[in-house]
Amino acid sequence: MFPACTFGPRKATILIISRDQSDTVSLNPSRLRISSDLALRNSQAIMPKGTQIRHHFITYTGEGDVGVKAAESYLDTDPSVMAIVGDISSPSTRFVAELANRRKLVHLSVFATEDAIFQEYPWSFSYRSTLDQEQSNLITLLKDHLHASRIALFRTDNPTINPRIAPLLAKLKAAGMTVVSDIMYDRDTQDFKPDLARTRWADVETALLFLSASQTNHILQQMQQTGVAVPVYISTASLSVEAFHETAPIQMEMYTLLPSMYLSIETAADPVFVAFKSQYQVAMGNNRFDTGGFWAYDGFRLLHELVQQVKTPEELRMQLVSYDKGRLVGRIRFDAQGSLRDNTFKLIRLIGGEYEVLDK
């Protein structure tokens, strides 16, 4: 259990629901716990005395409904709960959203990518970039920078990639673009040369990669070896910021998106950001920084700030509905569906393991 954070006139609890780290290969449970701990500690350091704000964690193994059932029991015993944060993926987050909506408690999600969850449940808010924002940036890249309309799509069959594909294809079609080749692979595929050889590259103006991280490394190497010369867009689900340096040997025209918040790390313009980055890296036990942890951290800090100003979950919900301020991750304001209204991505070109921002 984490130390209490004191400010405001009374006690308030933020309930956190997460699959246990032992039950998943995803690092999201660790990201959630470490970010919440650091956020509470840092909030405590600057807030005046008053209300006792605490975090209560419920971790579980199995399907998402297991955690929600445990949370349901806990809610029956603790009337101080003002908000729920969780879970670590879209399927399990849907269970949490349904619970929060039924109990009329604010629900903040920092990992789910299924926009429909927040459209269906008015008490749920998404504190992360949306898939629609990523895809709108991609359309801008294709139309305004590359002037490309004929697309080759290479994608893998996994739960992180799959939700992106149908809306992506719809946006490409609406923008007047043609997918001349659409190839889906299983998660174990590492040899892409046969399909690269069969692709009619004379008919392709840009290739889109929606693959796993390891598959992305392999296909980029194989594209270079086979002489593919068209620009390549790499999905944010396929390439993390920390892996940009791995693209250094690839002498191709490559593009992706960079979360705007990451520019603060590079320029050290925000001392709070830089301090959190150092704390987070140590707590995670490695030297890499992932933006998922920072979204979670800033989301918790937002809840801490707002909870001190209200007395009921309904008042907290209305504070989020009307919220419009610049924060560490960028400008935060929610649309009618509970998703972020403002684009938090920057289009970038990868060059020699580094990057340059296209629209500064």
N, C-alpha and C positions, 0 to 999 in steps of 0.2 A: 504494500500500500504506500502511496506517495504522501509527502507532507502536505498539510493543509495550507491553503492560500487564503489570507484573511483580508476582506474588504466588504463594504456594504452592510446592510442591517440584519442579515440572517444567514442561516446555513443553506447551502445549495450543493447538489451533487451532480456531476456529469457521469453518466453511465457509459462505459466503453465495452462494446461486444466484439470479440475477435476470436477467430479460429486459433488454436494453440500452435505455436511455431513448430512443435514436434509433429504436427499433422499436415504439414504442407511444405513444398519446396520453395514457395514464395517467401520473400523476406518481409512482406507487409506486416505480419504480426509484430516482428521486432521493430520495424519502422514506427508502428503505431504506439507501442509501449514506450520506446525511447523518446519519441517526439512529445508525447503527452507528459512524460516526466520532466523533460527540459522546459516545456512550456509552463508547467505549473510552478516549477522552481523559479523561473525568470519572472513570472507574473507576481509571485510572492515577494520578490525582491524590490519591486517598484510600486506596488499598490498599498494604499493606506489601510490601516487596521479597520476591521468591521466584520463583514460576512465571512464565514468559513466556507470556502469552496474546496471541494475534494473530488478526486477521481475514484470511481469504483470499477474495477476490471472484472469482466466475466469472460473467461476463456473456455473453450470447449474443443472436443474432437468429434469428427463426424460431419453430418450435414448441417446447414445453417439453421434449420429449425431447432436443433438441439440447443444452440446458444440462446435462441429467442425464448425457448421454454424456461431456461434458467433465469433469463432476464425478467420474464413475466412474474416468476416467483419472487424475485428480488424487489420488483416494483411494488408488490403487495405489502412489503415491509418497510419501505423507505419513501415517505411522501416528499422528501426534499429533492428528488430528482427533477432537474429542470431541462435536461437535454440528453440525447443519446448520440454517441458517435460509433460508427461501424458500418459494415463489416469490412473484410479485406478483398472482396470480389463482388461483381455484380449479382450473381445468383444469391449469395448469402445476404447481400445488402437489401435485396428485395424483401426478405423476411423481416429485417430490422425496420424497414420503411413501413411495412404493414402494421407492425407492433406500435411504432411511434404514432402513426396516424390514428390507430384505434384508441390509444391512451392519451392522445392530444398532447404529445411531447415533441419538442423540436428535435429533428434528426439531422445531423450533419455527416455527410459522406465525403471521404477524401480519396477513395480508391475506385469506386464504381464508375464504369464508363457507359453504362446503359442509360441513355438520356430519358427513356420512357418511364423509369422509376420515379423521377422527379416530376414528370408530367402527371402521373397517376396519384401521387401522394402529396397533398398540399403542405404537410408538416415536414417534408424532407427537402434539404438543400444540398446541392452538389458544390463542394469546395475544391474544384480542380478544373482544368481545361476540358472542354467537351470535344467529342468526336466531330461534331459539326464544325467547330473552329479549325481543327486540323484539316478537314476536307476543304473548307473554304479557302484556307491558305494554299492548299495544293492546287485548287482550280486557278487561283491568282498566279501561282508559279507557272502553270501550263499556258495560261492565256497571255499574261502580260510580260513574262520574262522569257519563256521558251518558245512561245507562239506555236505550241504543239497541239495537234488534234487527233493524232493516231497513236494509240497507247498499247503497250504490251504489259500485261499484269502477271506477276509471279507472286503466288501467295501460298501460305501453309495452312493446314487444317488444325487450328487450335483455338481454345476459348478466348484468347486475347485478341487474335486477328479476326475471327469470324464475324463479330458484331460490326466491324468496320466495313465489311465488303458490300453488303446490299445498299446501304445509303451512299457509299462511294460510287458504285455503278450508276445509281440514280442521278447523282450530281454530275458525273461525267456526261451522261446522256443529255441532261438538261442544258449543259454548257455546249452542246453540239459536238462532243468528242466521241470518237469511235474506239472501242476496245477491240483491236484486231487479233489479239491473242490473250487468252486467260487460262493460265495453267495453275492447278492447285496440287500441292505436294503433301505427303504425310510428314510427320514430325521428324522422321529418321532420315529423310532424303538428304544426301550430301553431294551427289553427282548430278549437276545440272547441264553438263556439256551436251548430251543428246538433244535436249529441248532447245538449247541455245543454237545448236547447229541447224535444227529444223525451222527455227523462227525466220520468217522473211523480213530481215532487218531493213530492207529497202522500203518496206511499207510502214515502218515504225519510226516515230519521232521522239518518243520518250518511253523509258521502261520504269515501271513502278514496282518496288519491292516491299511486300508485306509478308516477311518471313521471320523465323526465329533469329536470334542474334548470331548463333553459330552458322545457320544457313546463309545469312546475309554475308558473313565473311567469306564463305566458300563460293557463293555465286559471283561476288565481286571479283575474286581472284580468277574465276573461270571465265567471266566476261572479258577481263583484260587479256587472258591467254588466248581467247578465241577471236579477239579483235573487235568486239562490240564497240561502236563509236557513238551511240546515241546518249544523251543525258540520262541520268538515273536519279529517281527520287526514292529515298529510303524512309520508310515509315518510322515515326517515333516509337512504335512498338517493337521495331527491329534493331534500333541503334540508340544506345544511351549516350549521353553527353560524355561520360567517362571513357567511352570506347572510340571517341573521335580519332584519337592518335593511331588506332589500329588501321585506319584507312590511308595512312601516309604512303604506303607503297603503291596504292591504286592510282594510276595516272588516267583517271576518267573524270568526266564532268558530273559531279555528284551534288545532290541537294537534300536537305532535310529541314526540320523545324527545331528551333531552340527555345525552350521556355524563357520568357523575358527575364525572370528572376535570376537566371544564371549569369546574366551580364553583370549583376552586382558582385558576384564572386570574382569575375575576371578583373573588374576595375577597383574592387575593394571600396566601392563608394558608400556602402551601407555597413557601419560598424556592427550593428545588431546582427545582420546577416552573416558577416564574417565570423563573429563570435559563436553564433549557433553552428555554423559549418564545422568549426574546430571541435566543439563539444560533441556534435553528432558523430563525427568521424571516429572519435575516441570511443564513444559509447557503442558504436556498431562494430568496433574491433577491426576496422580496416582503414585504408587511406582514401577510399572513394566516397564521393558525395552523390546522393541520388535526390532528385527533386521531389520524389514521392514523400520522403520524410519531411521536407520543408513545407509542402502543402499541408501536411498534418500538423506540424508545429504552428504555422500561422493560423490555421483553423481553430486550434485550441486557444491560442492567444485571443482571437476574436471573441470566442465564447466567454472567456474570462472577463474581458472588458465589458461585454454587454450584460452578463448575468448580474453584475454589481448595480446595474441601472434599473433593474426590473424586479417585480415581485411574483410574477406568474409565468408559466410557459407560454401563454397566449401573448403576453407583453413581449417576451423574448422573440417569439415568431414575428411579431409586427416590427420589432427592431431590425430583424434580418431582412424583412420585406422592403423596408425603406432605407436600408444601409447603402451608403454611397461615399466611400472614402478610399484614398490610396493607402495600400498596405505594402508589406514587404514583397508580396508576390505580384503586386500591381494594383490597378484599380479594381475594387470589389463592389459590385452591385448585382443583384439577382433579377432575372426576368420573371415573368408570370408563372413559369414552370419550376422555378427554384434552381435554375442553372445560372452560371455566370454569364452576364451580358457581354462583357468585354473580352476581346481576343488577347490571350496571354502568350502567344507565340511570335517568334520572329523567323522569317524565311532566311536561311543561310546557305552558302555554298561551301562545301568541304574542299580544302586545298592543302595537300601535304600534311594531313593530320590536324590542321588548324581550320578555322572557319572565318568567313567574312559575312557580315549582315547585309542582306540585299536592300531592305527598306529600313533605313535608320530613322 
